[in-house]
Amino acid sequence: MHEEELLDQLRREFAAAEGTFLLNLRGDRIEWDRPAFSRLEKTMRWACQRFREHDQLDRWMADGFYEVSRFVRNWTSRPNFPRPGPEQYYNDCIERLDTSRTGSSAATTAT
């Protein structure tokens, strides 16, 4: 994918557009979609790498990193949420989201 396509994918993920991990978590399906999580996490890692030397991030991106890590942890920790197994997989996924968020904090301000 080209940079513009990756940025568009990241926007779609953060906006919980059709076919994204976040929509599957809170939409009609309410499920942990492993392939969709992988796409989200891969796109977030790409953005961390791409923008790691930047002093600023666009507001939508900074907010997206923060909100995704916070929302996924809070929403999926509810007792009735069908969390994926094994437990270590789930914990590793949550940790990767947290790491992506803190990795993106190298850009200290948002525009």
C-alpha positions as CSV (number, residue, x, y, z in Angstrom):
1,M,0.0,0.0,0.0
2,H,1.1,3.6,-0.6
3,E,1.2,6.1,2.2
4,E,-2.1,7.8,1.2
5,E,-3.8,4.4,1.2
6,L,-2.4,3.6,4.6
7,L,-3.5,6.9,6.1
8,D,-6.9,6.4,4.7
9,Q,-7.0,2.9,6.3
10,L,-5.9,4.4,9.6
11,R,-8.7,7.0,9.4
12,R,-11.2,4.3,8.6
13,E,-10.0,2.2,11.5
14,F,-10.2,5.1,14.0
15,A,-13.7,6.1,12.7
16,A,-15.0,2.5,13.1
17,A,-16.0,2.4,9.4
18,E,-17.5,-0.6,7.8
19,G,-15.3,-3.7,8.0
20,T,-13.0,-2.4,10.7
21,F,-12.0,-4.0,14.0
22,L,-13.7,-1.3,16.1
23,L,-17.0,-1.6,14.3
24,N,-17.0,-5.4,14.8
25,L,-16.3,-4.8,18.5
26,R,-19.3,-2.5,19.1
27,G,-21.5,-3.0,16.1
28,D,-24.2,-5.7,15.6
29,R,-21.6,-8.5,15.7
30,I,-19.9,-7.7,19.0
31,E,-16.9,-9.9,18.3
32,W,-13.2,-9.9,18.3
33,D,-12.3,-10.2,14.7
34,R,-8.7,-11.5,14.6
35,P,-7.9,-10.5,10.9
36,A,-9.4,-7.1,11.5
37,F,-7.4,-6.6,14.6
38,S,-4.3,-7.6,12.7
39,R,-5.0,-4.9,10.1
40,L,-5.6,-2.3,12.7
41,E,-2.5,-3.1,14.6
42,K,-0.4,-3.3,11.5
43,T,-1.6,0.1,10.3
44,M,-1.0,1.7,13.7
45,R,2.5,0.3,13.7
46,W,3.1,1.7,10.3
47,A,2.0,5.1,11.5
48,C,4.2,5.0,14.5
49,Q,7.2,4.2,12.3
50,R,6.3,6.7,9.7
51,F,5.7,9.7,12.1
52,R,8.2,8.8,14.9
53,E,10.4,11.8,14.0
54,H,7.6,14.3,13.8
55,D,7.1,16.8,16.5
56,Q,3.4,17.0,15.8
57,L,0.6,14.7,14.7
58,D,-2.8,15.7,13.2
59,R,-5.4,15.8,15.8
60,W,-7.4,12.9,14.3
61,M,-4.4,10.7,14.6
62,A,-3.3,11.6,18.1
63,D,-6.9,11.2,19.3
64,G,-7.3,7.9,17.4
65,F,-4.3,6.3,19.1
66,Y,-5.4,7.4,22.5
67,E,-9.1,6.4,22.0
68,V,-8.5,3.0,20.4
69,S,-6.2,1.7,23.2
70,R,-8.5,3.1,25.9
71,F,-11.7,1.9,24.3
72,V,-10.7,-1.6,23.3
73,R,-9.4,-2.3,26.8
74,N,-12.5,-0.9,28.6
75,W,-15.0,-2.4,26.2
76,T,-13.5,-5.9,26.0
77,S,-12.9,-6.2,29.8
78,R,-16.6,-6.2,30.5
79,P,-17.6,-9.6,31.9
80,N,-20.2,-10.3,29.1
81,F,-17.8,-9.5,26.2
82,P,-16.8,-12.7,24.3
83,R,-13.0,-12.2,24.7
84,P,-10.8,-14.2,22.3
85,G,-8.8,-17.1,23.6
86,P,-6.3,-18.0,24.7
87,E,-6.0,-15.4,27.4
88,Q,-2.4,-14.7,26.5
89,Y,-3.4,-13.7,22.9
90,Y,-5.9,-11.2,24.3
91,N,-3.4,-9.8,26.8
92,D,-0.7,-9.5,24.1
93,C,-3.1,-7.6,21.8
94,I,-4.1,-5.2,24.5
95,E,-0.4,-4.6,25.3
96,R,0.4,-4.0,21.6
97,L,-2.4,-1.3,21.5
98,D,-1.0,0.3,24.6
99,T,2.5,0.2,23.1
100,S,1.3,1.8,19.9
101,R,-0.3,4.6,21.9
102,T,2.7,5.3,23.9
103,G,5.0,4.9,20.9
104,S,2.9,7.6,19.1
105,S,3.4,10.0,22.1
106,A,6.8,10.8,20.7
107,A,4.9,13.4,18.8
108,T,4.1,15.7,21.7
109,T,1.5,18.0,20.2
110,A,-1.4,17.6,17.9
111,T,-2.5,20.0,15.3
